Amino acid sequence: MNPVFGAWFSLNGCGEMTGTTWLEESGELEGPVMLTNTHSVGVVRDATIAWRIQTAGPDASGYYWSLPVVAETWDDPLNDINGFHVTAADVAAALEGATPGPVAEGSVGGGTGMVCYEFKCGIGTSSRVVEVFDTAYTVGVLVQANYGLRDELRIAGVPVGRSLREHRIYSDPDPEVAGTGSIIVVVATDAPLLPSQLKRIARRAALGLARNGSIAHNGSGDIFIAFSTAGDALGRNDHLLTFRSIPNDALDPLFGATVEATEEAIINAMVAARDMVGDQGHAAWAIPHDDLQEIVQGERP
């Protein structure tokens, strides 16, 4: 597996994303990005290394070497997080089952037990296609969203959370805990970008959160990673490498695409999620679609 250029950014660091020290140093992402719950980071990291050793050969230097990127959000109390239910077999199944095409959203995978703005949430995706120098490039965003308080939620600029204040609230013993959750944002693009430019892309994900009302609570882990699939020459160490990149002055369309896709991916995660009753009867309720449409449409001119 050849590495690609990548970068990461922490808006608020009450969370974990492994592998970022080397990502920061080298500007290279050398494997899959894995998402799980807070107390399963270790097993997912170790199982990812084991899977790569079993399924792929050594790198160009002859070593089976890996510092995988594994990120987390907190899914207690819907999940019995201290039951340590994620196993190496689950990791292998996720890696071997990865395919191109549409991505499942809502209460799936690492997003199964997640809650956002006190509504059931989880995994969300969105993308934009922009043109730079007569070439079309795609910016895709995937989020694992688990943060925010009800009154903070804004959709299309409308403070819908306040209007939905009386809708069934997430049954956490302490409602304030919901606001201290986290979000992981993964931004992928086929635009030719250098690591320093991808760092700038990753930072723009924060603006997508802000458009939905996030204030990056003190106890929230808001951590973002961006990578480009355009650098196919990486991984070679036997000759001089040459790369192309979009100039900084032409990055605005990609910045805008990142902001918009992040904003929409979070909304998609909530809209795709369904009511869930989890460990010990704790429950999280999905955002009511009909009420949401009525509120947003009623606020538009």
ChimeraX commands (.cxc) that place a marker at each C-alpha (Angstrom):
marker #1 position 0.00,0.00,0.00 radius 0.5
marker #1 position 1.59,3.26,-1.14 radius 0.5
marker #1 position 1.26,6.28,1.16 radius 0.5
marker #1 position -0.51,9.48,0.14 radius 0.5
marker #1 position -0.04,13.07,1.21 radius 0.5
marker #1 position -2.07,13.93,4.30 radius 0.5
marker #1 position -2.41,16.27,7.27 radius 0.5
marker #1 position -4.45,16.60,10.44 radius 0.5
marker #1 position -5.85,19.35,12.64 radius 0.5
marker #1 position -7.23,19.42,16.17 radius 0.5
marker #1 position -9.89,22.06,16.81 radius 0.5
marker #1 position -10.23,20.78,20.37 radius 0.5
marker #1 position -8.12,17.93,21.63 radius 0.5
marker #1 position -10.20,16.05,24.21 radius 0.5
marker #1 position -9.97,12.94,22.07 radius 0.5
marker #1 position -7.59,10.62,20.28 radius 0.5
marker #1 position -6.32,10.05,16.76 radius 0.5
marker #1 position -3.29,7.76,16.65 radius 0.5
marker #1 position -0.57,8.02,14.04 radius 0.5
marker #1 position -0.70,11.81,13.87 radius 0.5
marker #1 position 2.85,12.40,15.13 radius 0.5
marker #1 position 4.30,10.74,12.04 radius 0.5
marker #1 position 1.61,12.25,9.83 radius 0.5
marker #1 position 2.65,15.70,11.04 radius 0.5
marker #1 position 6.35,14.94,10.60 radius 0.5
marker #1 position 6.24,13.27,7.19 radius 0.5
marker #1 position 3.08,14.62,5.59 radius 0.5
marker #1 position 2.25,11.06,4.57 radius 0.5
marker #1 position -0.75,8.89,5.38 radius 0.5
marker #1 position 0.42,5.30,5.02 radius 0.5
marker #1 position -2.70,3.25,5.68 radius 0.5
marker #1 position -6.44,3.19,6.35 radius 0.5
marker #1 position -8.24,5.61,8.66 radius 0.5
marker #1 position -10.16,3.60,11.27 radius 0.5
marker #1 position -13.03,4.91,13.43 radius 0.5
marker #1 position -14.20,3.35,16.69 radius 0.5
marker #1 position -15.26,4.17,20.24 radius 0.5
marker #1 position -12.97,5.71,22.84 radius 0.5
marker #1 position -12.01,2.56,24.73 radius 0.5
marker #1 position -11.42,0.46,21.60 radius 0.5
marker #1 position -8.64,2.55,20.05 radius 0.5
marker #1 position -5.94,0.14,21.24 radius 0.5
marker #1 position -7.46,-3.07,19.93 radius 0.5
marker #1 position -8.36,-1.45,16.60 radius 0.5
marker #1 position -4.82,-0.09,16.19 radius 0.5
marker #1 position -3.20,-3.44,16.99 radius 0.5
marker #1 position -5.63,-5.41,14.84 radius 0.5
marker #1 position -5.05,-3.06,11.89 radius 0.5
marker #1 position -1.30,-3.65,12.10 radius 0.5
marker #1 position -1.85,-7.42,12.32 radius 0.5
marker #1 position -4.20,-7.38,9.33 radius 0.5
marker #1 position -1.70,-5.45,7.23 radius 0.5
marker #1 position 1.10,-7.85,8.10 radius 0.5
marker #1 position -1.08,-10.80,7.12 radius 0.5
marker #1 position -2.41,-9.36,3.88 radius 0.5
marker #1 position 0.38,-7.20,2.46 radius 0.5
marker #1 position 4.12,-7.40,1.94 radius 0.5
marker #1 position 6.82,-5.29,3.55 radius 0.5
marker #1 position 7.41,-1.69,2.55 radius 0.5
marker #1 position 10.17,-0.53,0.22 radius 0.5
marker #1 position 12.72,-0.79,3.02 radius 0.5
marker #1 position 11.84,-4.42,3.69 radius 0.5
marker #1 position 10.02,-3.79,6.97 radius 0.5
marker #1 position 6.48,-4.61,8.03 radius 0.5
marker #1 position 6.04,-1.17,9.53 radius 0.5
marker #1 position 2.83,0.61,10.43 radius 0.5
marker #1 position 1.57,3.57,12.47 radius 0.5
marker #1 position -2.14,3.39,11.62 radius 0.5
marker #1 position -4.55,6.27,12.11 radius 0.5
marker #1 position -7.31,5.28,14.54 radius 0.5
marker #1 position -9.76,7.91,15.81 radius 0.5
marker #1 position -12.55,7.73,18.36 radius 0.5
marker #1 position -15.69,9.24,19.80 radius 0.5
marker #1 position -17.43,8.30,23.07 radius 0.5
marker #1 position -20.51,6.05,22.73 radius 0.5
marker #1 position -21.41,5.48,26.38 radius 0.5
marker #1 position -24.14,5.07,27.69 radius 0.5
marker #1 position -25.79,3.59,24.58 radius 0.5
marker #1 position -22.86,1.18,24.42 radius 0.5
marker #1 position -21.39,-0.75,27.33 radius 0.5
marker #1 position -18.08,0.89,26.50 radius 0.5
marker #1 position -16.17,-0.88,29.27 radius 0.5
marker #1 position -17.37,-4.25,27.99 radius 0.5
marker #1 position -14.70,-4.01,25.25 radius 0.5
marker #1 position -16.92,-5.59,22.62 radius 0.5
marker #1 position -14.92,-4.50,19.55 radius 0.5
marker #1 position -12.58,-7.34,18.54 radius 0.5
marker #1 position -9.79,-7.96,16.06 radius 0.5
marker #1 position -12.28,-9.96,13.97 radius 0.5
marker #1 position -14.49,-6.87,13.69 radius 0.5
marker #1 position -11.51,-4.87,12.44 radius 0.5
marker #1 position -10.59,-7.48,9.84 radius 0.5
marker #1 position -14.20,-7.67,8.67 radius 0.5
marker #1 position -14.34,-3.88,8.25 radius 0.5
marker #1 position -11.10,-3.78,6.27 radius 0.5
marker #1 position -11.95,-6.73,4.06 radius 0.5
marker #1 position -15.49,-5.49,3.49 radius 0.5
marker #1 position -14.46,-2.01,2.36 radius 0.5
marker #1 position -15.68,-1.33,-1.19 radius 0.5
marker #1 position -16.09,1.70,-3.47 radius 0.5
marker #1 position -19.48,3.30,-3.82 radius 0.5
marker #1 position -22.10,4.75,-1.48 radius 0.5
marker #1 position -21.27,4.73,2.23 radius 0.5
marker #1 position -23.79,3.57,4.82 radius 0.5
marker #1 position -24.89,6.41,7.10 radius 0.5
marker #1 position -26.47,6.78,10.51 radius 0.5
marker #1 position -26.12,4.19,13.25 radius 0.5
marker #1 position -23.53,2.02,11.53 radius 0.5
marker #1 position -19.94,0.99,12.22 radius 0.5
marker #1 position -18.13,3.26,14.63 radius 0.5
marker #1 position -21.17,5.54,14.62 radius 0.5
marker #1 position -23.55,2.94,16.06 radius 0.5
marker #1 position -23.77,4.44,19.53 radius 0.5
marker #1 position -23.21,8.12,18.74 radius 0.5
marker #1 position -25.42,11.11,19.56 radius 0.5
marker #1 position -25.26,14.62,18.07 radius 0.5
marker #1 position -27.06,17.69,19.44 radius 0.5
marker #1 position -28.89,15.22,21.71 radius 0.5
marker #1 position -30.36,13.42,18.68 radius 0.5
marker #1 position -29.33,9.95,17.54 radius 0.5
marker #1 position -26.47,10.34,15.10 radius 0.5
marker #1 position -23.44,8.43,13.79 radius 0.5
marker #1 position -21.80,8.32,10.36 radius 0.5
marker #1 position -22.53,10.91,7.70 radius 0.5
marker #1 position -21.06,11.67,4.28 radius 0.5
marker #1 position -21.23,14.36,1.65 radius 0.5
marker #1 position -19.20,15.53,-1.33 radius 0.5
marker #1 position -18.74,18.39,-3.75 radius 0.5
marker #1 position -17.23,18.62,-7.24 radius 0.5
marker #1 position -15.36,21.83,-8.05 radius 0.5
marker #1 position -13.42,23.03,-11.07 radius 0.5
marker #1 position -9.90,24.37,-10.88 radius 0.5
marker #1 position -8.04,25.26,-14.10 radius 0.5
marker #1 position -10.70,23.51,-16.20 radius 0.5
marker #1 position -10.29,20.25,-14.27 radius 0.5
marker #1 position -12.99,18.79,-12.03 radius 0.5
marker #1 position -11.95,17.62,-8.57 radius 0.5
marker #1 position -13.98,15.90,-5.87 radius 0.5
marker #1 position -13.92,16.69,-2.17 radius 0.5
marker #1 position -15.53,13.97,-0.05 radius 0.5
marker #1 position -16.20,14.22,3.68 radius 0.5
marker #1 position -17.06,11.50,6.19 radius 0.5
marker #1 position -17.91,12.32,9.79 radius 0.5
marker #1 position -18.42,10.32,12.96 radius 0.5
marker #1 position -20.49,12.86,14.88 radius 0.5
marker #1 position -21.11,12.73,18.62 radius 0.5
marker #1 position -21.23,16.27,20.00 radius 0.5
marker #1 position -23.32,19.34,20.78 radius 0.5
marker #1 position -26.34,20.45,22.82 radius 0.5
marker #1 position -29.88,20.71,21.48 radius 0.5
marker #1 position -30.17,24.51,21.59 radius 0.5
marker #1 position -26.98,24.93,19.55 radius 0.5
marker #1 position -28.20,23.08,16.45 radius 0.5
marker #1 position -28.59,25.16,13.29 radius 0.5
marker #1 position -29.50,23.77,9.88 radius 0.5
marker #1 position -29.38,26.01,6.79 radius 0.5
marker #1 position -28.89,28.89,9.21 radius 0.5
marker #1 position -32.14,28.14,11.07 radius 0.5
marker #1 position -31.89,27.53,14.86 radius 0.5
marker #1 position -33.91,24.33,14.62 radius 0.5
marker #1 position -32.62,22.94,17.92 radius 0.5
marker #1 position -34.49,25.57,19.93 radius 0.5
marker #1 position -37.72,24.77,18.09 radius 0.5
marker #1 position -37.22,21.06,18.77 radius 0.5
marker #1 position -36.35,21.60,22.44 radius 0.5
marker #1 position -39.41,19.67,23.62 radius 0.5
marker #1 position -38.77,16.68,21.38 radius 0.5
marker #1 position -37.62,13.64,23.35 radius 0.5
marker #1 position -34.18,14.28,24.82 radius 0.5
marker #1 position -31.28,11.89,24.84 radius 0.5
marker #1 position -31.61,9.93,28.09 radius 0.5
marker #1 position -28.12,10.45,29.43 radius 0.5
marker #1 position -28.11,10.75,33.24 radius 0.5
marker #1 position -26.45,14.16,32.83 radius 0.5
marker #1 position -27.65,16.07,29.73 radius 0.5
marker #1 position -24.59,18.32,29.84 radius 0.5
marker #1 position -22.44,15.29,29.04 radius 0.5
marker #1 position -23.91,15.27,25.54 radius 0.5
marker #1 position -22.22,18.56,24.75 radius 0.5
marker #1 position -18.80,17.20,25.63 radius 0.5
marker #1 position -18.85,14.50,22.96 radius 0.5
marker #1 position -16.62,14.57,19.89 radius 0.5
marker #1 position -16.50,14.53,16.11 radius 0.5
marker #1 position -14.01,13.01,13.71 radius 0.5
marker #1 position -13.95,14.49,10.20 radius 0.5
marker #1 position -12.18,12.73,7.32 radius 0.5
marker #1 position -11.68,14.79,4.14 radius 0.5
marker #1 position -10.55,13.03,0.97 radius 0.5
marker #1 position -9.84,14.61,-2.40 radius 0.5
marker #1 position -8.33,13.72,-5.75 radius 0.5
marker #1 position -6.98,17.25,-6.14 radius 0.5
marker #1 position -3.16,17.36,-6.23 radius 0.5
marker #1 position -2.26,19.00,-2.92 radius 0.5
marker #1 position 0.84,19.14,-0.74 radius 0.5
marker #1 position 0.72,18.34,3.00 radius 0.5
marker #1 position 0.79,22.02,3.94 radius 0.5
marker #1 position -2.25,22.62,1.71 radius 0.5
marker #1 position -4.05,19.60,3.13 radius 0.5
marker #1 position -3.49,21.04,6.61 radius 0.5
marker #1 position -5.33,24.14,5.40 radius 0.5
marker #1 position -8.12,21.95,4.02 radius 0.5
marker #1 position -8.42,20.09,7.33 radius 0.5
marker #1 position -8.76,23.36,9.24 radius 0.5
marker #1 position -11.74,24.38,7.08 radius 0.5
marker #1 position -13.78,21.48,8.45 radius 0.5
marker #1 position -14.12,23.57,11.61 radius 0.5
marker #1 position -16.17,26.12,9.66 radius 0.5
marker #1 position -18.61,23.38,8.64 radius 0.5
marker #1 position -19.12,22.54,12.31 radius 0.5
marker #1 position -19.63,26.20,13.16 radius 0.5
marker #1 position -22.34,26.55,10.51 radius 0.5
marker #1 position -24.26,23.83,12.34 radius 0.5
marker #1 position -23.84,25.57,15.69 radius 0.5
marker #1 position -20.79,23.89,17.23 radius 0.5
marker #1 position -18.77,25.88,19.76 radius 0.5
marker #1 position -16.15,23.12,20.27 radius 0.5
marker #1 position -16.95,22.44,23.92 radius 0.5
marker #1 position -14.07,22.10,26.36 radius 0.5
marker #1 position -14.60,18.36,26.70 radius 0.5
marker #1 position -15.05,17.67,23.00 radius 0.5
marker #1 position -12.54,15.96,20.73 radius 0.5
marker #1 position -12.94,17.73,17.38 radius 0.5
marker #1 position -10.20,16.18,15.26 radius 0.5
marker #1 position -9.89,16.30,11.48 radius 0.5
marker #1 position -7.74,14.56,8.86 radius 0.5
marker #1 position -7.39,15.33,5.14 radius 0.5
marker #1 position -5.60,13.43,2.39 radius 0.5
marker #1 position -5.14,13.50,-1.37 radius 0.5
marker #1 position -5.15,10.44,-3.60 radius 0.5
marker #1 position -3.24,12.28,-6.34 radius 0.5
marker #1 position 0.32,11.59,-5.10 radius 0.5
marker #1 position 0.82,8.12,-6.58 radius 0.5
marker #1 position 4.62,8.43,-6.67 radius 0.5
marker #1 position 4.94,8.26,-2.89 radius 0.5
marker #1 position 6.46,5.11,-1.45 radius 0.5
marker #1 position 9.40,5.07,-3.85 radius 0.5
marker #1 position 12.85,5.58,-2.38 radius 0.5
marker #1 position 15.08,4.79,-5.36 radius 0.5
marker #1 position 14.84,8.02,-7.35 radius 0.5
marker #1 position 13.96,11.71,-7.18 radius 0.5
marker #1 position 10.24,12.26,-6.72 radius 0.5
marker #1 position 8.31,14.95,-8.57 radius 0.5
marker #1 position 4.86,16.23,-7.62 radius 0.5
marker #1 position 2.29,18.63,-9.00 radius 0.5
marker #1 position 0.05,20.79,-6.83 radius 0.5
marker #1 position -2.65,23.38,-7.18 radius 0.5
marker #1 position -1.22,26.81,-6.25 radius 0.5
marker #1 position -2.38,28.34,-2.99 radius 0.5
marker #1 position -4.13,31.19,-4.76 radius 0.5
marker #1 position -6.47,28.68,-6.44 radius 0.5
marker #1 position -7.53,26.76,-3.31 radius 0.5
marker #1 position -10.70,28.70,-2.49 radius 0.5
marker #1 position -13.08,26.35,-4.37 radius 0.5
marker #1 position -11.65,23.41,-2.40 radius 0.5
marker #1 position -11.98,25.34,0.86 radius 0.5
marker #1 position -15.62,26.09,0.10 radius 0.5
marker #1 position -16.30,22.48,-0.85 radius 0.5
marker #1 position -14.81,21.27,2.43 radius 0.5
marker #1 position -16.94,23.63,4.52 radius 0.5
marker #1 position -20.16,22.77,2.70 radius 0.5
marker #1 position -19.58,19.02,2.64 radius 0.5
marker #1 position -18.70,18.93,6.34 radius 0.5
marker #1 position -21.84,20.87,7.24 radius 0.5
marker #1 position -24.01,18.56,5.13 radius 0.5
marker #1 position -22.35,15.33,6.29 radius 0.5
marker #1 position -23.26,16.12,9.91 radius 0.5
marker #1 position -26.89,16.77,8.96 radius 0.5
marker #1 position -26.94,13.56,6.90 radius 0.5
marker #1 position -25.66,11.60,9.90 radius 0.5
marker #1 position -28.60,12.81,12.00 radius 0.5
marker #1 position -31.21,12.40,9.28 radius 0.5
marker #1 position -30.05,8.83,8.51 radius 0.5
marker #1 position -30.02,7.73,12.16 radius 0.5
marker #1 position -32.97,6.00,13.82 radius 0.5
marker #1 position -34.22,5.74,17.40 radius 0.5
marker #1 position -32.03,3.49,19.52 radius 0.5
marker #1 position -32.38,1.87,22.93 radius 0.5
marker #1 position -29.01,0.72,24.14 radius 0.5
marker #1 position -27.24,-0.54,27.23 radius 0.5
marker #1 position -29.36,-0.59,30.41 radius 0.5
marker #1 position -32.30,1.01,28.62 radius 0.5
marker #1 position -30.53,4.27,27.73 radius 0.5
marker #1 position -32.12,5.73,24.61 radius 0.5
marker #1 position -31.45,8.31,21.92 radius 0.5
marker #1 position -34.17,9.53,19.58 radius 0.5
marker #1 position -33.76,10.45,15.93 radius 0.5
marker #1 position -34.43,13.98,14.74 radius 0.5
marker #1 position -38.09,14.15,13.58 radius 0.5
marker #1 position -38.00,14.56,9.81 radius 0.5
marker #1 position -41.42,16.11,9.30 radius 0.5
marker #1 position -40.95,18.66,12.07 radius 0.5
marker #1 position -37.47,19.50,10.78 radius 0.5
marker #1 position -38.74,20.18,7.26 radius 0.5
marker #1 position -41.59,22.32,8.55 radius 0.5
marker #1 position -39.29,24.44,10.71 radius 0.5
marker #1 position -36.68,25.01,7.98 radius 0.5
marker #1 position -39.24,25.74,5.28 radius 0.5
marker #1 position -41.13,28.07,7.59 radius 0.5
marker #1 position -38.01,30.18,8.15 radius 0.5
marker #1 position -37.21,30.58,4.47 radius 0.5
marker #1 position -38.46,33.63,2.53 radius 0.5
marker link #1:1,2 radius 0.2
marker link #1:2,3 radius 0.2
marker link #1:3,4 radius 0.2
marker link #1:4,5 radius 0.2
marker link #1:5,6 radius 0.2
marker link #1:6,7 radius 0.2
marker link #1:7,8 radius 0.2
marker link #1:8,9 radius 0.2
marker link #1:9,10 radius 0.2
marker link #1:10,11 radius 0.2
marker link #1:11,12 radius 0.2
marker link #1:12,13 radius 0.2
marker link #1:13,14 radius 0.2
marker link #1:14,15 radius 0.2
marker link #1:15,16 radius 0.2
marker link #1:16,17 radius 0.2
marker link #1:17,18 radius 0.2
marker link #1:18,19 radius 0.2
marker link #1:19,20 radius 0.2
marker link #1:20,21 radius 0.2
marker link #1:21,22 radius 0.2
marker link #1:22,23 radius 0.2
marker link #1:23,24 radius 0.2
marker link #1:24,25 radius 0.2
marker link #1:25,26 radius 0.2
marker link #1:26,27 radius 0.2
marker link #1:27,28 radius 0.2
marker link #1:28,29 radius 0.2
marker link #1:29,30 radius 0.2
marker link #1:30,31 radius 0.2
marker link #1:31,32 radius 0.2
marker link #1:32,33 radius 0.2
marker link #1:33,34 radius 0.2
marker link #1:34,35 radius 0.2
marker link #1:35,36 radius 0.2
marker link #1:36,37 radius 0.2
marker link #1:37,38 radius 0.2
marker link #1:38,39 radius 0.2
marker link #1:39,40 radius 0.2
marker link #1:40,41 radius 0.2
marker link #1:41,42 radius 0.2
marker link #1:42,43 radius 0.2
marker link #1:43,44 radius 0.2
marker link #1:44,45 radius 0.2
marker link #1:45,46 radius 0.2
marker link #1:46,47 radius 0.2
marker link #1:47,48 radius 0.2
marker link #1:48,49 radius 0.2
marker link #1:49,50 radius 0.2
marker link #1:50,51 radius 0.2
marker link #1:51,52 radius 0.2
marker link #1:52,53 radius 0.2
marker link #1:53,54 radius 0.2
marker link #1:54,55 radius 0.2
marker link #1:55,56 radius 0.2
marker link #1:56,57 radius 0.2
marker link #1:57,58 radius 0.2
marker link #1:58,59 radius 0.2
marker link #1:59,60 radius 0.2
marker link #1:60,61 radius 0.2
marker link #1:61,62 radius 0.2
marker link #1:62,63 radius 0.2
marker link #1:63,64 radius 0.2
marker link #1:64,65 radius 0.2
marker link #1:65,66 radius 0.2
marker link #1:66,67 radius 0.2
marker link #1:67,68 radius 0.2
marker link #1:68,69 radius 0.2
marker link #1:69,70 radius 0.2
marker link #1:70,71 radius 0.2
marker link #1:71,72 radius 0.2
marker link #1:72,73 radius 0.2
marker link #1:73,74 radius 0.2
marker link #1:74,75 radius 0.2
marker link #1:75,76 radius 0.2
marker link #1:76,77 radius 0.2
marker link #1:77,78 radius 0.2
marker link #1:78,79 radius 0.2
marker link #1:79,80 radius 0.2
marker link #1:80,81 radius 0.2
marker link #1:81,82 radius 0.2
marker link #1:82,83 radius 0.2
marker link #1:83,84 radius 0.2
marker link #1:84,85 radius 0.2
marker link #1:85,86 radius 0.2
marker link #1:86,87 radius 0.2
marker link #1:87,88 radius 0.2
marker link #1:88,89 radius 0.2
marker link #1:89,90 radius 0.2
marker link #1:90,91 radius 0.2
marker link #1:91,92 radius 0.2
marker link #1:92,93 radius 0.2
marker link #1:93,94 radius 0.2
marker link #1:94,95 radius 0.2
marker link #1:95,96 radius 0.2
marker link #1:96,97 radius 0.2
marker link #1:97,98 radius 0.2
marker link #1:98,99 radius 0.2
marker link #1:99,100 radius 0.2
marker link #1:100,101 radius 0.2
marker link #1:101,102 radius 0.2
marker link #1:102,103 radius 0.2
marker link #1:103,104 radius 0.2
marker link #1:104,105 radius 0.2
marker link #1:105,106 radius 0.2
marker link #1:106,107 radius 0.2
marker link #1:107,108 radius 0.2
marker link #1:108,109 radius 0.2
marker link #1:109,110 radius 0.2
marker link #1:110,111 radius 0.2
marker link #1:111,112 radius 0.2
marker link #1:112,113 radius 0.2
marker link #1:113,114 radius 0.2
marker link #1:114,115 radius 0.2
marker link #1:115,116 radius 0.2
marker link #1:116,117 radius 0.2
marker link #1:117,118 radius 0.2
marker link #1:118,119 radius 0.2
marker link #1:119,120 radius 0.2
marker link #1:120,121 radius 0.2
marker link #1:121,122 radius 0.2
marker link #1:122,123 radius 0.2
marker link #1:123,124 radius 0.2
marker link #1:124,125 radius 0.2
marker link #1:125,126 radius 0.2
marker link #1:126,127 radius 0.2
marker link #1:127,128 radius 0.2
marker link #1:128,129 radius 0.2
marker link #1:129,130 radius 0.2
marker link #1:130,131 radius 0.2
marker link #1:131,132 radius 0.2
marker link #1:132,133 radius 0.2
marker link #1:133,134 radius 0.2
marker link #1:134,135 radius 0.2
marker link #1:135,136 radius 0.2
marker link #1:136,137 radius 0.2
marker link #1:137,138 radius 0.2
marker link #1:138,139 radius 0.2
marker link #1:139,140 radius 0.2
marker link #1:140,141 radius 0.2
marker link #1:141,142 radius 0.2
marker link #1:142,143 radius 0.2
marker link #1:143,144 radius 0.2
marker link #1:144,145 radius 0.2
marker link #1:145,146 radius 0.2
marker link #1:146,147 radius 0.2
marker link #1:147,148 radius 0.2
marker link #1:148,149 radius 0.2
marker link #1:149,150 radius 0.2
marker link #1:150,151 radius 0.2
marker link #1:151,152 radius 0.2
marker link #1:152,153 radius 0.2
marker link #1:153,154 radius 0.2
marker link #1:154,155 radius 0.2
marker link #1:155,156 radius 0.2
marker link #1:156,157 radius 0.2
marker link #1:157,158 radius 0.2
marker link #1:158,159 radius 0.2
marker link #1:159,160 radius 0.2
marker link #1:160,161 radius 0.2
marker link #1:161,162 radius 0.2
marker link #1:162,163 radius 0.2
marker link #1:163,164 radius 0.2
marker link #1:164,165 radius 0.2
marker link #1:165,166 radius 0.2
marker link #1:166,167 radius 0.2
marker link #1:167,168 radius 0.2
marker link #1:168,169 radius 0.2
marker link #1:169,170 radius 0.2
marker link #1:170,171 radius 0.2
marker link #1:171,172 radius 0.2
marker link #1:172,173 radius 0.2
marker link #1:173,174 radius 0.2
marker link #1:174,175 radius 0.2
marker link #1:175,176 radius 0.2
marker link #1:176,177 radius 0.2
marker link #1:177,178 radius 0.2
marker link #1:178,179 radius 0.2
marker link #1:179,180 radius 0.2
marker link #1:180,181 radius 0.2
marker link #1:181,182 radius 0.2
marker link #1:182,183 radius 0.2
marker link #1:183,184 radius 0.2
marker link #1:184,185 radius 0.2
marker link #1:185,186 radius 0.2
marker link #1:186,187 radius 0.2
marker link #1:187,188 radius 0.2
marker link #1:188,189 radius 0.2
marker link #1:189,190 radius 0.2
marker link #1:190,191 radius 0.2
marker link #1:191,192 radius 0.2
marker link #1:192,193 radius 0.2
marker link #1:193,194 radius 0.2
marker link #1:194,195 radius 0.2
marker link #1:195,196 radius 0.2
marker link #1:196,197 radius 0.2
marker link #1:197,198 radius 0.2
marker link #1:198,199 radius 0.2
marker link #1:199,200 radius 0.2
marker link #1:200,201 radius 0.2
marker link #1:201,202 radius 0.2
marker link #1:202,203 radius 0.2
marker link #1:203,204 radius 0.2
marker link #1:204,205 radius 0.2
marker link #1:205,206 radius 0.2
marker link #1:206,207 radius 0.2
marker link #1:207,208 radius 0.2
marker link #1:208,209 radius 0.2
marker link #1:209,210 radius 0.2
marker link #1:210,211 radius 0.2
marker link #1:211,212 radius 0.2
marker link #1:212,213 radius 0.2
marker link #1:213,214 radius 0.2
marker link #1:214,215 radius 0.2
marker link #1:215,216 radius 0.2
marker link #1:216,217 radius 0.2
marker link #1:217,218 radius 0.2
marker link #1:218,219 radius 0.2
marker link #1:219,220 radius 0.2
marker link #1:220,221 radius 0.2
marker link #1:221,222 radius 0.2
marker link #1:222,223 radius 0.2
marker link #1:223,224 radius 0.2
marker link #1:224,225 radius 0.2
marker link #1:225,226 radius 0.2
marker link #1:226,227 radius 0.2
marker link #1:227,228 radius 0.2
marker link #1:228,229 radius 0.2
marker link #1:229,230 radius 0.2
marker link #1:230,231 radius 0.2
marker link #1:231,232 radius 0.2
marker link #1:232,233 radius 0.2
marker link #1:233,234 radius 0.2
marker link #1:234,235 radius 0.2
marker link #1:235,236 radius 0.2
marker link #1:236,237 radius 0.2
marker link #1:237,238 radius 0.2
marker link #1:238,239 radius 0.2
marker link #1:239,240 radius 0.2
marker link #1:240,241 radius 0.2
marker link #1:241,242 radius 0.2
marker link #1:242,243 radius 0.2
marker link #1:243,244 radius 0.2
marker link #1:244,245 radius 0.2
marker link #1:245,246 radius 0.2
marker link #1:246,247 radius 0.2
marker link #1:247,248 radius 0.2
marker link #1:248,249 radius 0.2
marker link #1:249,250 radius 0.2
marker link #1:250,251 radius 0.2
marker link #1:251,252 radius 0.2
marker link #1:252,253 radius 0.2
marker link #1:253,254 radius 0.2
marker link #1:254,255 radius 0.2
marker link #1:255,256 radius 0.2
marker link #1:256,257 radius 0.2
marker link #1:257,258 radius 0.2
marker link #1:258,259 radius 0.2
marker link #1:259,260 radius 0.2
marker link #1:260,261 radius 0.2
marker link #1:261,262 radius 0.2
marker link #1:262,263 radius 0.2
marker link #1:263,264 radius 0.2
marker link #1:264,265 radius 0.2
marker link #1:265,266 radius 0.2
marker link #1:266,267 radius 0.2
marker link #1:267,268 radius 0.2
marker link #1:268,269 radius 0.2
marker link #1:269,270 radius 0.2
marker link #1:270,271 radius 0.2
marker link #1:271,272 radius 0.2
marker link #1:272,273 radius 0.2
marker link #1:273,274 radius 0.2
marker link #1:274,275 radius 0.2
marker link #1:275,276 radius 0.2
marker link #1:276,277 radius 0.2
marker link #1:277,278 radius 0.2
marker link #1:278,279 radius 0.2
marker link #1:279,280 radius 0.2
marker link #1:280,281 radius 0.2
marker link #1:281,282 radius 0.2
marker link #1:282,283 radius 0.2
marker link #1:283,284 radius 0.2
marker link #1:284,285 radius 0.2
marker link #1:285,286 radius 0.2
marker link #1:286,287 radius 0.2
marker link #1:287,288 radius 0.2
marker link #1:288,289 radius 0.2
marker link #1:289,290 radius 0.2
marker link #1:290,291 radius 0.2
marker link #1:291,292 radius 0.2
marker link #1:292,293 radius 0.2
marker link #1:293,294 radius 0.2
marker link #1:294,295 radius 0.2
marker link #1:295,296 radius 0.2
marker link #1:296,297 radius 0.2
marker link #1:297,298 radius 0.2
marker link #1:298,299 radius 0.2
marker link #1:299,300 radius 0.2
marker link #1:300,301 radius 0.2
view
